[in-house]
Amino acid sequence: MLEYLRIRDLALIEDMELDFAPGLNALTGETGAGKSFILKALNFLIGDRLASDMVRPGKEKAHVEALFALPDGDMVLRRELTADTGRSRLFINDRLSSQDAVRDMRASLVVHTSQHGQQKLLQPAFQARLLDEFLNRPDLLAARDETLKGLREVAARREELASRARSLEDRRDVLEFQQREIDKVAPEAGEEDRLEERRRALRGVASAQQAQERALAVLRGEDGPGVAEALGLLERALDGLARLHAPATGDASNGSGDASGWAGDVAAISAFRQGLSDLERRLRRRPAPVAIDGDDDMDMDAIEKRLYELAQLKRKLRRTLDEIVDLRREIEENLSFLDACRLDLRTLEREEEALKEQLCAVLAELNPARHEAAARLAQALEGELAGLGFSEHVRVTFDFTPHEPWPGCVEDRARLMWVPNPGQPPQPLDRIASGGELSRFLLAVVGLMARDEAATLIFDEVDSGVGGLTLNRVSDRLAALAGRRQVILITHWPQLAARAGRHFQVSKEVADNATFTLCRRLDGEDIRKELARMAGGGGQGEAMARELTS
């Protein structure tokens, strides 16, 4: 039951509080005063969306909160709407929650009917759901839905598998050709880079060997006198000079002063020749062989040949070497898939066939259960309609049409039909039902289908198109419902508002160049005045108001 509702800074509502009572609660007021917007605010609280422009101008947020008295305790809902972003936040018992959570609870909180509900009543899909709610076999409905879901999933997997198999089968020749070409060369990941690195290293060794040979040639004088030989000749010549200029025994000097200089030159050249000998020995040593990742046995010719094979394969397949290695793995996986998918497809087909048999078995039990429930619901609706001013001859029936939710499985789909007058064939509601008849039909349906005693019944002008004596029947039915349920009624009829245990008047006022929607609870004389206004005012309205409140 909805005990309390507060709306702040939402559209034309600045701050509104409503304390609802058990039984029948009426909301009345002039057309356009904002009665239906109060229900829109309530629907926003329990999951509907509102645009950011619904926040009252000049305010940052709009707030809607309510207190529900439920069988397992009270529950407070609060939802905020931000003007800047249009985002909202929902709180359940002051804890932040999701909109999905409150939507799941919606049916246990309120059952909202309106003129829009009349149009839903005309839809065959809605009529079929009404019958299923009356079925009292949720296990059958759940089994049907679960089996259908499983069938669709298996069929989707089978189709995906078959589609991929068809696509690969069309490319099998290409895949096998590519596989053969790759296997001829058998490339390895990173092989090209390793070969290039080894080739660079071998070229470096070859260059070093050539430099060694040129250096040895210079030293040895292969094309003429070598450096070592020339230095020997120079050394001997300088030694001769040193000897010629050496002073005689006992002589102080030969006058030239060069003897010690030549001797020093001879010593220097001799030392240099010794260094050249060491250099020659080092040059005779060959550089160490190059080893690159196990390819140390490959010479330059083998490397060039292998690189050429790899280059030819890359040109043929128009891919890099790493891509070709990945392609080889992908081809192998695809060809393996083609070999295995036939078995997988047969497995899925068997699974689909088993689920199909299961669905047919469920429908074989569901269809007669629906026919039985349809007879009970039709009889119950006839009783409700008779109490709402329909002819005692009115008849309600369900027309069943075979439908295949899955090929080979037949489900009976129900459509609500009625015979308002004797002698007429059953016809759909949308062909013959007037607005007033639809209003009463909807009231009858809600009275039968809304079984959660804790949920509040909300009727938004469900009495439209109803008048005269029939209005009294509708009033009696609403009062009977309110005897066991909380009912919130928006109405323009004083006959209905007079039956309310609690009466609220909604009005629109302008103050300081701003418009406000107000709501106040009426008592005593205020109720009589409002009923008189609803009855047309004047003496006739006053007379009806006194009669209704006496």
C-alpha positions in Angstrom: 0.0 0.0 0.0 1.2 3.5 -0.8 1.1 5.5 2.4 2.9 8.7 1.6 4.1 10.5 -1.6 6.1 13.7 -1.7 7.0 15.6 -4.9 9.4 18.5 -5.0 10.5 20.9 -7.8 9.1 18.8 -10.6 7.5 20.7 -13.4 4.8 22.9 -11.9 5.0 21.2 -8.5 7.1 23.1 -6.0 6.5 20.9 -2.9 3.5 18.5 -2.6 2.7 15.9 0.1 0.0 13.3 -0.1 -1.0 11.0 2.7 -3.0 8.1 1.2 -5.3 5.9 3.2 -6.4 2.3 2.8 -9.5 1.9 0.6 -10.5 4.4 -2.1 -8.5 7.7 -2.5 -9.9 10.2 -5.1 -8.0 12.9 -7.0 -10.2 15.5 -8.5 -9.8 18.9 -10.1 -10.3 20.8 -13.3 -8.9 19.4 -16.6 -5.3 20.4 -16.9 -4.8 21.0 -13.2 -2.1 18.3 -13.0 -3.8 15.3 -11.6 -2.3 12.8 -14.1 1.1 14.4 -13.6 1.1 13.3 -10.0 0.8 9.7 -11.3 3.5 10.5 -13.8 5.8 11.4 -10.9 4.9 8.2 -9.1 5.7 6.2 -12.3 9.0 8.1 -12.5 9.8 6.9 -9.0 9.2 3.3 -9.9 11.2 3.2 -13.1 9.8 5.5 -15.9 12.0 8.2 -17.4 11.5 11.9 -17.3 13.4 14.6 -19.4 15.7 17.0 -17.6 13.3 19.9 -18.5 10.8 18.4 -16.0 12.9 19.9 -13.2 11.3 23.2 -12.1 13.0 26.2 -13.6 15.7 27.6 -11.3 16.2 24.4 -9.4 19.1 21.9 -9.5 17.2 18.8 -8.9 13.7 17.3 -8.7 12.8 14.8 -5.9 10.1 12.2 -5.6 9.8 9.9 -2.6 7.3 7.5 -1.3 6.6 5.2 1.6 5.1 1.8 0.8 3.7 -0.5 3.5 4.4 -4.0 2.4 3.7 -7.4 4.1 7.4 -7.8 5.1 7.8 -4.2 6.3 7.9 -0.6 5.2 10.0 0.5 2.2 11.1 4.0 1.3 11.8 4.9 -2.4 13.5 8.1 -3.4 14.6 9.3 -6.8 16.3 12.5 -7.9 16.4 14.0 -11.4 19.3 16.4 -12.2 18.5 19.4 -14.3 22.0 19.8 -15.9 22.6 16.2 -17.0 19.1 14.6 -17.0 20.6 11.8 -15.0 18.7 10.3 -12.1 19.6 8.4 -8.9 17.4 6.0 -7.1 17.5 5.1 -3.4 15.7 2.2 -1.7 15.6 2.6 2.0 18.3 5.3 1.7 20.7 2.9 -0.2 21.6 3.7 -3.8 20.1 1.2 -6.1 19.4 0.5 -9.8 16.3 1.3 -11.8 16.1 -2.4 -12.8 15.7 -3.3 -9.2 12.7 -1.1 -8.7 11.2 -2.2 -12.1 11.3 -5.7 -10.8 9.3 -4.7 -7.8 6.9 -2.5 -9.7 4.1 -5.1 -10.1 4.0 -5.7 -6.3 3.8 -1.9 -5.6 1.2 -0.5 -8.1 -1.1 -1.7 -10.8 -1.7 1.3 -13.0 -4.6 1.4 -15.5 -5.5 4.4 -17.7 -7.1 5.2 -21.0 -3.8 3.9 -22.5 -4.6 0.6 -20.8 -7.8 0.4 -22.8 -5.8 0.5 -26.0 -3.5 -2.3 -24.6 -6.6 -4.3 -23.9 -7.3 -4.4 -27.7 -4.0 -5.9 -28.5 -4.0 -9.7 -29.0 -0.6 -10.1 -27.4 -1.8 -8.4 -24.2 -4.9 -10.5 -24.2 -2.7 -13.6 -24.5 -0.7 -12.5 -21.5 -3.9 -11.9 -19.5 -4.9 -15.5 -20.0 -1.4 -16.8 -19.1 -1.6 -14.8 -15.8 -4.8 -16.5 -15.1 -3.3 -19.9 -15.9 -1.8 -20.6 -12.6 0.9 -22.7 -14.3 4.0 -20.6 -14.2 6.1 -23.8 -14.5 4.7 -24.5 -17.9 5.3 -21.0 -19.2 8.8 -21.0 -17.7 9.6 -24.4 -19.3 8.3 -23.1 -22.7 10.4 -20.0 -22.5 13.5 -21.8 -21.4 13.2 -24.5 -24.0 12.6 -21.9 -26.7 15.6 -19.9 -25.6 17.7 -23.1 -25.7 16.4 -23.9 -29.2 17.3 -20.5 -30.5 20.7 -20.6 -28.9 21.4 -24.1 -30.4 20.1 -23.0 -33.8 22.2 -19.9 -33.7 25.4 -21.9 -32.9 24.5 -24.5 -35.6 24.0 -21.7 -38.2 27.2 -20.0 -37.2 29.1 -23.3 -37.5 27.5 -24.1 -40.8 28.1 -20.6 -42.2 31.7 -20.7 -41.3 32.0 -24.2 -42.7 30.5 -23.1 -46.0 32.8 -20.2 -46.2 35.9 -22.3 -45.5 34.7 -25.1 -47.9 34.5 -22.5 -50.7 38.1 -21.6 -49.9 39.5 -25.1 -49.3 41.4 -25.3 -52.6 43.0 -21.9 -51.9 43.9 -22.9 -48.3 45.4 -26.2 -49.4 47.4 -24.5 -52.1 48.8 -22.0 -49.6 49.5 -24.8 -47.2 51.6 -26.7 -49.8 53.5 -23.6 -50.9 54.3 -22.8 -47.3 55.3 -26.3 -46.5 57.7 -26.4 -49.4 59.7 -23.6 -47.8 58.8 -24.3 -44.2 59.6 -20.8 -42.8 60.2 -20.2 -39.2 59.3 -17.2 -37.1 62.1 -14.7 -37.1 64.1 -16.8 -39.6 64.6 -14.0 -42.1 66.0 -11.6 -39.5 68.4 -14.3 -38.2 69.7 -14.9 -41.7 70.1 -11.2 -42.4 72.1 -10.9 -39.2 74.3 -13.8 -40.1 74.9 -12.5 -43.6 76.0 -9.1 -42.2 78.3 -10.9 -39.9 79.8 -13.1 -42.6 80.3 -10.1 -44.8 82.1 -8.4 -42.0 84.4 -11.4 -41.6 85.1 -11.5 -45.3 85.9 -7.8 -45.3 88.3 -8.3 -42.3 90.0 -11.2 -44.1 90.5 -9.0 -47.2 92.0 -6.3 -45.1 94.3 -8.8 -43.5 95.5 -10.1 -46.8 96.1 -6.6 -48.2 98.1 -5.8 -45.0 100.2 -9.0 -45.3 100.7 -8.2 -49.0 102.1 -4.8 -48.1 104.3 -6.3 -45.5 105.5 -9.1 -47.6 105.9 -7.1 -50.8 104.0 -9.5 -53.0 103.8 -6.9 -55.8 107.3 -5.4 -55.1 109.6 -4.8 -52.1 107.7 -5.3 -48.9 107.7 -2.9 -46.0 109.8 -5.3 -43.9 112.4 -5.7 -46.7 112.6 -2.0 -47.3 113.1 -1.3 -43.6 115.9 -4.0 -43.6 117.6 -2.2 -46.4 117.1 1.2 -44.7 118.4 -0.2 -41.4 121.6 -1.5 -43.1 122.1 1.8 -44.9 121.8 3.8 -41.7 124.1 1.3 -39.9 126.7 2.0 -42.6 126.3 5.7 -42.1 126.7 5.2 -38.4 129.9 3.2 -38.9 131.3 5.8 -41.3 130.8 8.6 -38.9 131.9 6.7 -35.9 135.1 8.5 -34.3 138.5 6.7 -34.3 139.8 5.3 -31.0 141.1 8.1 -28.9 139.7 10.8 -31.2 137.4 13.3 -29.5 135.2 13.7 -32.6 135.3 13.4 -36.4 133.9 16.8 -36.7 130.5 15.9 -38.0 128.6 15.3 -34.7 126.2 12.8 -36.5 127.5 9.4 -35.3 125.2 9.1 -32.3 122.2 10.3 -34.3 122.6 7.6 -37.0 123.0 4.9 -34.3 119.8 6.1 -32.7 117.9 5.9 -36.0 119.2 2.4 -36.6 118.0 1.3 -33.1 114.5 2.9 -33.8 114.2 1.2 -37.2 115.3 -2.1 -35.7 112.6 -1.8 -33.0 110.0 -0.9 -35.6 111.0 -3.9 -37.7 110.4 -6.1 -34.6 107.0 -4.5 -34.2 106.2 -5.3 -37.8 107.1 -8.9 -37.2 104.7 -9.1 -34.4 102.0 -7.4 -36.6 102.6 -10.0 -39.4 102.2 -12.8 -36.9 98.8 -11.3 -35.8 97.7 -10.8 -39.3 98.3 -14.4 -40.2 95.7 -15.4 -37.6 92.2 -15.9 -39.2 89.1 -14.3 -37.5 86.9 -16.5 -35.4 83.9 -18.1 -37.2 80.5 -16.5 -36.8 77.7 -18.5 -35.1 74.1 -17.2 -35.3 71.3 -19.3 -33.6 72.4 -22.7 -34.8 73.1 -21.5 -38.4 76.9 -21.6 -38.0 77.0 -24.4 -40.6 75.5 -22.1 -43.3 77.9 -20.4 -45.6 77.1 -17.3 -47.6 75.8 -19.2 -50.6 73.4 -21.2 -48.5 72.2 -18.0 -46.8 71.6 -16.2 -50.0 69.7 -19.2 -51.4 67.5 -19.4 -48.3 66.8 -15.7 -48.3 65.8 -16.0 -52.0 63.3 -18.8 -51.2 61.8 -16.7 -48.4 61.5 -13.7 -50.7 59.8 -15.7 -53.4 57.3 -17.1 -50.9 56.6 -13.6 -49.6 55.9 -12.3 -53.1 53.7 -15.3 -54.0 51.6 -15.0 -50.8 51.9 -11.1 -50.5 52.6 -11.3 -46.8 55.5 -10.8 -44.5 57.3 -13.8 -43.2 55.7 -13.6 -39.7 52.3 -13.3 -41.3 53.0 -16.4 -43.4 53.9 -18.3 -40.3 50.7 -17.2 -38.7 48.8 -18.0 -41.9 50.2 -21.6 -41.8 48.9 -22.0 -38.3 45.5 -20.5 -39.3 45.2 -22.7 -42.3 45.9 -25.8 -40.2 43.2 -24.7 -37.7 40.7 -24.0 -40.4 41.3 -27.3 -42.2 41.1 -29.1 -38.9 37.8 -27.3 -38.2 36.4 -28.4 -41.5 37.2 -32.0 -40.7 35.7 -31.7 -37.2 32.6 -29.5 -37.8 30.6 -32.3 -39.4 30.7 -34.1 -36.1 29.9 -30.9 -34.2 27.0 -30.2 -36.6 25.5 -33.6 -36.0 25.8 -33.1 -32.3 24.0 -29.8 -32.4 21.3 -31.3 -34.6 20.7 -34.0 -32.1 20.6 -31.4 -29.3 18.1 -29.3 -31.3 15.9 -32.3 -32.0 15.9 -33.2 -28.3 14.9 -29.7 -27.3 12.2 -29.6 -30.0 10.7 -32.8 -28.6 10.8 -31.2 -25.2 9.1 -28.1 -26.4 6.4 -30.1 -28.2 5.8 -32.0 -24.9 5.5 -28.8 -22.9 3.0 -27.3 -25.5 1.0 -30.5 -25.4 0.4 -29.8 -21.8 0.2 -26.1 -22.0 -2.4 -25.9 -24.8 -5.2 -27.8 -23.0 -4.3 -26.0 -19.7 -4.9 -22.7 -21.6 -8.2 -23.8 -23.0 -9.3 -24.8 -19.5 -8.1 -21.5 -18.0 -9.8 -19.6 -20.9 -13.2 -21.1 -19.9 -12.7 -20.2 -16.3 -11.5 -16.6 -17.1 -14.4 -16.1 -19.6 -17.0 -17.1 -17.0 -15.4 -14.9 -14.3 -15.3 -11.9 -16.7 -18.9 -12.5 -17.6 -19.8 -12.2 -13.9 -17.7 -9.1 -13.5 -19.2 -7.4 -16.6 -22.7 -8.2 -15.4 -21.9 -6.3 -12.2 -20.7 -3.4 -14.2 -23.9 -2.7 -16.1 -23.5 -5.0 -19.1 -26.4 -7.1 -20.3 -26.9 -10.4 -18.6 -26.6 -12.0 -22.0 -23.1 -10.8 -22.5 -20.7 -13.6 -23.3 -16.9 -13.7 -23.3 -14.9 -16.3 -25.1 -11.3 -16.9 -26.4 -10.5 -17.7 -30.0 -7.4 -19.9 -30.3 -5.2 -19.8 -33.4 -2.5 -22.4 -34.0 1.0 -20.9 -34.1 4.4 -22.5 -34.5 6.9 -20.9 -32.1 9.3 -23.5 -33.6 8.8 -25.5 -36.8 6.8 -28.6 -36.0 5.7 -27.4 -32.5 2.2 -26.0 -32.3 1.1 -23.5 -29.7 -2.5 -22.2 -29.3 -2.5 -18.4 -29.1 -5.5 -16.9 -27.5 -7.5 -13.8 -28.5 -10.2 -12.3 -26.4 -13.7 -12.2 -28.1 -17.1 -11.2 -26.8 -20.8 -11.2 -27.7 -22.5 -8.2 -26.2 -25.9 -9.1 -27.6 -27.6 -12.4 -28.2 -27.6 -13.6 -31.8 -24.3 -12.0 -32.7 -21.1 -14.0 -33.5 -18.1 -13.5 -31.3 -16.0 -10.6 -32.4 -12.8 -8.9 -31.3 -13.0 -6.1 -28.8 -11.6 -3.5 -31.2 -14.4 -4.0 -33.7 -17.4 -3.3 -31.4 -16.4 -2.1 -28.0 -17.1 1.6 -27.3 -15.0 3.7 -25.0 -17.3 3.2 -22.1 -17.5 -0.5 -22.7 -13.7 -0.7 -22.8 -13.4 1.2 -19.6 -15.7 -1.2 -17.8 -14.0 -4.2 -19.4 -10.6 -2.9 -18.2 -12.0 -2.5 -14.7 -13.3 -6.1 -14.8 -10.0 -7.4 -16.0 -8.0 -5.5 -13.4 -10.3 -6.7 -10.6 -9.7 -10.3 -11.7 -6.0 -10.2 -12.6 -4.5 -7.9 -9.9 -4.0 -10.6 -7.3 -1.2 -9.1 -5.2 -3.2 -7.6 -2.3 -0.3 -5.3 -1.3 -0.2 -3.5 -4.7 -2.1 -0.3 -5.0 -4.6 -0.1 -7.9 -4.5 3.2 -9.8 -7.3 4.1 -12.1 -6.7 7.2 -14.3 -10.1 8.3 -15.7 -11.0 4.6 -16.3 -14.6 5.8 -16.0 -14.3 7.8 -19.3 -17.3 7.2 -21.6 -19.4 5.9 -18.7 -22.5 7.6 -17.5 -26.1 7.2 -16.2 -27.0 4.1 -14.2 -23.9 2.4 -15.5 -21.8 4.9 -13.5 -23.4 3.6 -10.3 -22.4 0.1 -11.2 -18.8 1.2 -11.8 -18.9 3.1 -8.5 -20.1 0.0 -6.7 -17.4 -2.1 -8.3 -14.7 0.4 -7.4 -16.0 0.5 -3.8 -15.9 -3.3 -3.7 -12.3 -3.4 -4.9 -11.4 -0.7 -2.3 -12.9 -2.9 0.4 -9.9 -5.3 0.0 -7.3 -3.1 -1.8 -6.0 0.4 -1.8 -7.4 2.2 -4.8 -6.3 5.6 -6.1 -8.8 7.1 -8.6 -8.5 10.1 -10.9 -12.1 11.0 -11.8 -14.3 13.8 -13.1 -17.5 12.1 -11.8 -18.9 13.2 -8.4 -20.7 9.8 -8.0 -17.3 8.1 -7.9 -15.4 10.7 -5.9 -18.2 10.6 -3.2 -17.3 7.0 -2.5 -13.7 7.9 -1.5 -12.5 7.6 2.0 -9.9 10.2 1.3 -10.4 13.0 -1.2 -7.7 15.2 -2.7 -8.3 18.3 -4.8 -5.6 19.3 -7.4 -5.6 22.9 -8.6 -3.4 25.2 -10.6 -2.5 28.7 -9.3 -0.4 31.7 -10.5 1.6 33.7 -7.9 4.4 36.2 -8.5 4.2 35.5 -12.2 4.9 31.8 -11.6 2.5 28.8 -12.0 2.1 26.2 -9.3 0.2 22.9 -9.2 -1.2 22.4 -5.7 -2.9 19.5 -3.9 -4.9 19.6 -0.7 -6.8 17.0 1.2 -10.5 17.9 1.5 -12.8 17.4 4.5 -16.4 18.0 5.3 -17.8 21.1 3.6 -14.8 21.3 1.2 -15.7 17.9 -0.1 -19.3 18.9 -0.7 -18.2 22.1 -2.5 -15.9 20.0 -4.8 -18.6 17.5 -5.5 -21.0 20.4 -6.4 -18.4 21.8 -8.8 -17.9 18.4 -10.4 -21.7 18.1 -10.8 -21.9 21.3 -12.8 -22.3 23.8 -10.0 -25.4 25.9 -9.4 -28.5 24.6 -7.7 -28.4 21.3 -9.5 -24.8 20.7 -8.5 -25.5 21.6 -4.9 -28.4 19.2 -4.8 -26.4 16.3 -6.2 -23.6 17.1 -3.7 -26.0 17.1 -0.8 -27.5 13.8 -2.0 -24.1 12.2 -2.4 -22.8 13.3 1.0 -26.0 12.6 3.0 
